[in-house]
């Protein structure tokens, strides 16, 4: 390859993302080199409390691209293959993996590709080549491929929550994860779907993309849920916002026999008091989720390919790598943007 260096977007903090250069990674006989065509900015990429401890670093894990180099021992893939690559992969042999809890696996939490998705090229380690590379269907664009990872997280969440058809669903927070929950709940034939947010643009978007009703988060959310849900609280509440006030609303808005899915976390160390007697008396289940497993990824690919979940209508911005700082600012401000896609080759 003639080009020896590549451009990267180096993250220092949400307001300091710099264009820098580094050598194009060299691969060994068991690795792949991928040329990134699309890389989505995730809401977790702008959670400074989560990211700042590893800065400076190259972030980005919602990627799709082309294989441009193949290690001599790799037989499953060839130059020119269009792929999605999972940054975290499980061992498939530990007690968590054997119990379908892949995202608790120590290996999953310690694996990654290099240097990150906001770069022109990406080195895929051997273990990711073995179980984290997925061919993009011919009918799927790179932009759609960048939604595979976030949708897989949502697929896992609703699987953990055991969502059933005709259940009423309240989604607290209408950012990208909340909107994906709306779309997937609709695909899974939910009953009434209600969404909240503090931002009018996001509420409008939620309504446009499938919510039956939207509620401004500053309103009395439980009472508004009953208004839109035949006098009942929600069967399933999905928390897609990490504010303590949002957690309180989730607890207050779940109906008898219902489930709360904690999809988004608070910052570490935040303690939330909850009314144990009421939750016990209503026989409420509380579950949490993180990331997606390989089978969730496969399901996400099928949902996007079949158009059961349309994703391109959530893209509000497509930016070249040189404008990554603008992209981070848009996502961090969480106003008139939904999904921001970085296109490193533009």
VEXDREN-2710 file (C-alpha; in Angstrom, 1 decimal):
% VEXDREN-2710
k/r/px/py/pz
1/UNK/0.0/0.0/0.0
2/UNK/1.5/3.3/-1.1
3/UNK/0.0/5.4/1.7
4/UNK/2.0/5.0/4.9
5/UNK/0.0/7.2/7.2
6/UNK/-3.7/7.8/7.8
7/UNK/-5.8/10.5/9.3
8/UNK/-7.6/9.9/12.6
9/UNK/-9.9/11.9/14.9
10/UNK/-8.2/11.9/18.3
11/UNK/-10.5/12.4/21.2
12/UNK/-9.3/14.5/24.2
13/UNK/-12.7/15.5/25.4
14/UNK/-16.1/16.4/23.9
15/UNK/-14.9/19.9/23.0
16/UNK/-11.4/18.8/21.9
17/UNK/-11.4/16.3/19.0
18/UNK/-8.3/16.8/16.8
19/UNK/-7.3/15.7/13.4
20/UNK/-4.0/13.9/13.6
21/UNK/-2.0/11.3/11.7
22/UNK/-0.7/7.9/12.6
23/UNK/0.8/5.0/10.7
24/UNK/-1.6/2.7/8.9
25/UNK/-1.7/-0.4/11.2
26/UNK/0.3/-3.4/9.9
27/UNK/-1.5/-6.7/10.2
28/UNK/-0.1/-10.1/10.9
29/UNK/-1.0/-13.4/9.2
30/UNK/-4.2/-13.8/11.2
31/UNK/-5.6/-10.3/11.0
32/UNK/-7.5/-8.0/8.6
33/UNK/-7.2/-4.4/7.6
34/UNK/-10.5/-2.6/6.9
35/UNK/-11.0/0.7/5.1
36/UNK/-13.7/2.5/7.0
37/UNK/-16.6/3.9/4.9
38/UNK/-19.1/4.8/7.7
39/UNK/-18.7/5.3/11.4
40/UNK/-21.5/6.4/13.7
41/UNK/-21.0/8.6/16.7
42/UNK/-22.6/6.8/19.7
43/UNK/-24.2/8.5/22.6
44/UNK/-21.6/6.7/24.8
45/UNK/-18.9/8.4/22.8
46/UNK/-19.8/11.7/24.3
47/UNK/-20.3/10.4/27.9
48/UNK/-17.2/12.3/29.2
49/UNK/-17.2/10.6/32.6
50/UNK/-16.9/7.3/30.7
51/UNK/-14.5/8.3/28.0
52/UNK/-12.2/10.9/29.5
53/UNK/-10.2/8.4/31.6
54/UNK/-8.9/6.7/28.4
55/UNK/-8.2/10.0/26.5
56/UNK/-6.4/10.7/24.3
57/UNK/-7.8/7.9/22.1
58/UNK/-9.5/7.2/18.9
59/UNK/-13.2/6.3/19.5
60/UNK/-15.8/4.9/17.2
61/UNK/-17.3/1.4/17.2
62/UNK/-20.3/1.6/14.9
63/UNK/-18.5/0.9/11.7
64/UNK/-18.8/-0.5/8.2
65/UNK/-16.2/-0.7/5.5
66/UNK/-14.2/-2.8/3.0
67/UNK/-11.5/-5.4/3.7
68/UNK/-8.3/-4.1/1.9
69/UNK/-5.7/-6.5/3.4
70/UNK/-6.0/-10.2/4.5
71/UNK/-3.6/-12.1/6.6
72/UNK/-2.3/-15.2/4.8
73/UNK/-3.9/-17.5/7.4
74/UNK/-7.4/-15.9/7.1
75/UNK/-9.6/-18.0/4.8
76/UNK/-13.1/-16.8/5.6
77/UNK/-12.7/-13.3/4.1
78/UNK/-11.1/-11.7/1.0
79/UNK/-10.1/-8.3/-0.2
80/UNK/-13.1/-6.4/-1.3
81/UNK/-15.6/-7.9/1.1
82/UNK/-18.0/-5.3/2.6
83/UNK/-18.2/-5.9/6.4
84/UNK/-19.4/-4.8/9.7
85/UNK/-17.0/-5.5/12.5
86/UNK/-17.8/-5.9/16.2
87/UNK/-15.3/-4.2/18.5
88/UNK/-16.1/-6.4/21.5
89/UNK/-16.3/-10.2/21.1
90/UNK/-16.9/-13.0/23.7
91/UNK/-14.9/-16.1/24.5
92/UNK/-17.9/-18.4/24.1
93/UNK/-16.6/-20.7/26.7
94/UNK/-17.0/-19.0/30.1
95/UNK/-19.9/-19.5/32.5
96/UNK/-21.5/-16.2/31.3
97/UNK/-21.3/-17.1/27.6
98/UNK/-22.6/-20.6/28.3
99/UNK/-25.6/-19.0/30.1
100/UNK/-26.4/-16.6/27.2
101/UNK/-24.9/-13.7/29.1
102/UNK/-22.1/-13.0/26.6
103/UNK/-22.0/-9.3/27.4
104/UNK/-20.8/-10.1/31.0
105/UNK/-17.8/-12.1/29.5
106/UNK/-14.4/-10.8/30.6
107/UNK/-13.1/-11.4/27.1
108/UNK/-15.8/-9.2/25.6
109/UNK/-14.9/-6.4/27.9
110/UNK/-11.2/-6.6/27.1
111/UNK/-11.3/-7.0/23.3
112/UNK/-11.3/-4.2/20.7
113/UNK/-10.1/-3.3/17.2
114/UNK/-7.3/-0.7/16.5
115/UNK/-7.2/2.2/16.7
116/UNK/-11.0/3.0/16.6
117/UNK/-13.7/3.8/14.1
118/UNK/-12.9/7.5/13.6
119/UNK/-9.9/6.7/11.4
120/UNK/-9.4/5.8/7.8
121/UNK/-8.3/2.3/8.4
122/UNK/-8.8/-0.3/11.2
123/UNK/-6.8/-3.4/12.2
124/UNK/-9.0/-6.3/13.2
125/UNK/-7.3/-8.7/15.7
126/UNK/-7.4/-12.5/15.3
127/UNK/-10.1/-13.1/17.9
128/UNK/-12.4/-10.4/16.2
129/UNK/-11.7/-12.0/12.8
130/UNK/-12.8/-15.3/14.2
131/UNK/-16.1/-14.2/15.7
132/UNK/-16.7/-10.5/15.1
133/UNK/-16.7/-9.9/11.4
134/UNK/-20.0/-10.0/9.5
135/UNK/-20.5/-9.7/5.8
136/UNK/-22.8/-6.9/4.8
137/UNK/-25.7/-8.1/2.6
138/UNK/-25.5/-6.7/-0.9
139/UNK/-28.7/-4.6/-0.4
140/UNK/-27.3/-3.0/2.7
141/UNK/-25.4/0.3/2.4
142/UNK/-22.4/1.3/4.6
143/UNK/-24.6/3.8/6.4
144/UNK/-27.1/1.1/7.3
145/UNK/-24.2/-1.1/8.4
146/UNK/-23.2/1.6/10.9
147/UNK/-26.5/1.0/12.7
148/UNK/-25.9/-2.7/13.2
149/UNK/-24.1/-2.3/16.5
150/UNK/-26.6/0.1/18.2
151/UNK/-29.6/-1.9/16.9
152/UNK/-28.0/-5.1/18.3
153/UNK/-27.8/-3.5/21.7
154/UNK/-31.6/-2.7/21.5
155/UNK/-32.3/-6.2/20.2
156/UNK/-30.6/-7.6/23.3
157/UNK/-32.4/-5.2/25.6
158/UNK/-35.9/-6.1/24.5
159/UNK/-34.9/-9.8/24.6
160/UNK/-33.7/-9.5/28.2
161/UNK/-36.9/-7.6/29.0
162/UNK/-39.0/-10.4/27.4
163/UNK/-41.1/-7.9/25.5
164/UNK/-44.3/-9.4/24.2
165/UNK/-46.7/-8.3/21.4
166/UNK/-49.5/-5.9/22.5
167/UNK/-47.6/-4.8/25.6
168/UNK/-47.6/-1.0/26.2
169/UNK/-44.1/0.4/26.1
170/UNK/-42.9/3.7/27.6
171/UNK/-39.5/4.8/26.4
172/UNK/-37.8/7.5/28.5
173/UNK/-35.4/9.4/26.4
174/UNK/-35.8/9.9/22.6
175/UNK/-32.2/10.0/21.5
176/UNK/-30.9/7.4/19.0
177/UNK/-31.3/4.5/21.5
178/UNK/-34.8/5.6/22.4
179/UNK/-35.8/5.9/18.7
180/UNK/-34.4/2.5/17.9
181/UNK/-36.5/1.1/20.8
182/UNK/-39.5/2.7/19.2
183/UNK/-38.8/1.2/15.9
184/UNK/-38.0/-2.3/17.2
185/UNK/-41.0/-2.3/19.6
186/UNK/-43.2/-1.4/16.5
187/UNK/-41.6/-4.2/14.5
188/UNK/-42.3/-6.6/17.5
189/UNK/-46.0/-5.5/17.4
190/UNK/-46.1/-3.7/20.7
191/UNK/-49.4/-2.1/21.8
192/UNK/-49.3/1.6/22.7
193/UNK/-45.8/3.1/22.4
194/UNK/-45.2/6.3/24.3
195/UNK/-41.9/8.2/24.4
196/UNK/-40.5/11.1/26.5
197/UNK/-37.8/13.7/26.2
198/UNK/-36.9/17.2/27.3
199/UNK/-36.3/18.4/23.7
200/UNK/-39.1/19.3/21.3
201/UNK/-37.2/18.3/18.2
202/UNK/-36.6/14.8/19.6
203/UNK/-40.3/14.5/20.6
204/UNK/-41.3/15.5/17.1
205/UNK/-38.9/12.9/15.7
206/UNK/-40.2/10.2/18.0
207/UNK/-43.8/10.8/16.9
208/UNK/-42.7/10.8/13.2
209/UNK/-40.8/7.5/13.6
210/UNK/-43.5/5.5/15.3
211/UNK/-44.5/6.6/18.8
212/UNK/-48.2/6.7/19.4
213/UNK/-47.8/9.5/21.9
214/UNK/-45.0/11.7/23.2
215/UNK/-44.7/13.4/26.6
216/UNK/-42.4/16.3/27.6
217/UNK/-40.3/15.0/30.5
218/UNK/-41.1/18.0/32.6
219/UNK/-44.8/17.0/32.7
220/UNK/-46.3/14.5/35.2
221/UNK/-45.1/11.5/33.2
222/UNK/-47.1/8.7/35.0
223/UNK/-50.3/10.6/34.7
224/UNK/-49.7/11.3/31.0
225/UNK/-48.9/7.6/30.5
226/UNK/-52.3/6.7/31.9
227/UNK/-54.0/9.3/29.7
228/UNK/-52.6/7.8/26.6
229/UNK/-52.8/4.2/27.7
230/UNK/-56.4/3.6/28.7
231/UNK/-55.9/4.6/32.3
232/UNK/-53.0/2.2/32.9
233/UNK/-49.3/2.6/33.6
234/UNK/-46.9/0.9/31.1
235/UNK/-46.2/-2.8/30.8
236/UNK/-42.6/-2.2/29.9
237/UNK/-40.6/0.9/30.7
238/UNK/-37.3/1.4/28.9
239/UNK/-34.9/3.9/30.4
240/UNK/-32.8/5.5/27.7
241/UNK/-31.7/8.5/29.8
242/UNK/-29.2/8.5/32.7
243/UNK/-30.5/11.4/34.7
244/UNK/-31.7/10.4/38.3
245/UNK/-35.0/12.2/37.5
246/UNK/-35.5/9.9/34.6
247/UNK/-34.9/6.8/36.7
248/UNK/-37.5/8.1/39.2
249/UNK/-40.0/8.5/36.3
250/UNK/-39.3/5.0/35.1
251/UNK/-40.1/3.6/38.6
252/UNK/-43.3/5.6/38.9
253/UNK/-44.5/4.8/35.4
254/UNK/-44.4/1.0/35.4
255/UNK/-47.7/-0.9/35.9
256/UNK/-48.4/-4.0/38.0
257/UNK/-46.6/-7.0/36.6
258/UNK/-44.5/-4.8/34.5
259/UNK/-40.8/-4.6/33.7
260/UNK/-38.3/-1.8/33.8
261/UNK/-35.3/-2.2/31.4
262/UNK/-32.3/-0.1/32.5
263/UNK/-30.8/0.5/29.1
264/UNK/-28.9/3.7/30.0
265/UNK/-26.7/4.1/33.2
266/UNK/-26.3/7.0/35.5
267/UNK/-22.8/8.1/36.3
268/UNK/-20.9/5.8/38.7
269/UNK/-21.6/6.4/42.4
270/UNK/-25.1/7.8/41.9
271/UNK/-27.6/6.1/44.3
272/UNK/-31.3/6.0/43.5
273/UNK/-33.8/5.4/46.3
274/UNK/-36.8/3.3/45.3
275/UNK/-40.1/2.4/46.9
276/UNK/-39.4/-1.3/47.6
277/UNK/-42.9/-2.0/49.0
278/UNK/-44.6/-0.6/45.9
279/UNK/-42.3/-2.4/43.5
280/UNK/-42.7/-5.6/45.5
281/UNK/-46.5/-5.2/45.7
282/UNK/-46.8/-4.6/42.0
283/UNK/-44.5/-7.5/41.3
284/UNK/-42.3/-5.4/39.1
285/UNK/-39.2/-6.9/37.4
286/UNK/-36.1/-4.7/36.9
287/UNK/-33.5/-5.8/34.4
288/UNK/-30.4/-4.2/32.9
289/UNK/-28.5/-4.7/29.6
290/UNK/-25.2/-3.9/28.0
291/UNK/-24.0/-4.2/24.4
292/UNK/-25.0/-7.0/22.1
293/UNK/-23.9/-10.6/21.6
294/UNK/-23.1/-12.2/18.2
295/UNK/-26.7/-13.5/17.9
296/UNK/-28.1/-10.1/18.6
297/UNK/-25.8/-8.7/15.8
298/UNK/-27.1/-11.3/13.4
299/UNK/-30.7/-10.4/14.3
300/UNK/-29.9/-6.7/13.8
301/UNK/-28.5/-7.4/10.3
302/UNK/-31.6/-9.3/9.4
303/UNK/-33.9/-6.6/10.7
304/UNK/-32.1/-3.9/8.7
305/UNK/-31.7/-6.0/5.6
306/UNK/-35.4/-6.9/5.6
307/UNK/-36.4/-3.3/6.3
308/UNK/-38.4/-4.4/9.3
309/UNK/-36.4/-1.7/11.0
310/UNK/-35.7/1.3/8.7
311/UNK/-32.6/3.2/10.0
312/UNK/-31.6/5.7/7.3
313/UNK/-34.4/8.1/8.3
314/UNK/-32.5/8.7/11.6
315/UNK/-29.4/10.1/9.9
316/UNK/-29.4/13.9/10.3
317/UNK/-25.7/14.5/9.5
318/UNK/-23.1/12.9/7.3
319/UNK/-19.6/14.5/7.9
320/UNK/-16.1/13.9/6.6
321/UNK/-13.5/12.8/9.1
322/UNK/-12.1/16.3/9.1
323/UNK/-15.4/17.5/10.7
324/UNK/-15.4/14.9/13.5
325/UNK/-15.2/17.7/16.1
326/UNK/-18.4/19.2/14.8
327/UNK/-20.0/15.8/14.9
328/UNK/-19.0/15.3/18.5
329/UNK/-20.4/18.7/19.4
330/UNK/-23.7/17.9/17.7
331/UNK/-24.1/14.7/19.6
332/UNK/-23.0/16.1/22.9
333/UNK/-25.5/19.0/22.6
334/UNK/-28.3/16.6/21.8
335/UNK/-30.5/19.2/20.1
336/UNK/-31.2/19.1/16.4
337/UNK/-29.3/15.9/15.6
338/UNK/-30.2/12.2/15.8
339/UNK/-27.6/10.0/14.2
340/UNK/-24.3/11.6/13.0
341/UNK/-22.3/9.5/10.6
342/UNK/-18.6/10.1/9.9
343/UNK/-17.4/9.1/6.4
344/UNK/-13.6/8.8/6.6
345/UNK/-13.1/8.4/2.9
346/UNK/-15.0/11.6/1.9
END
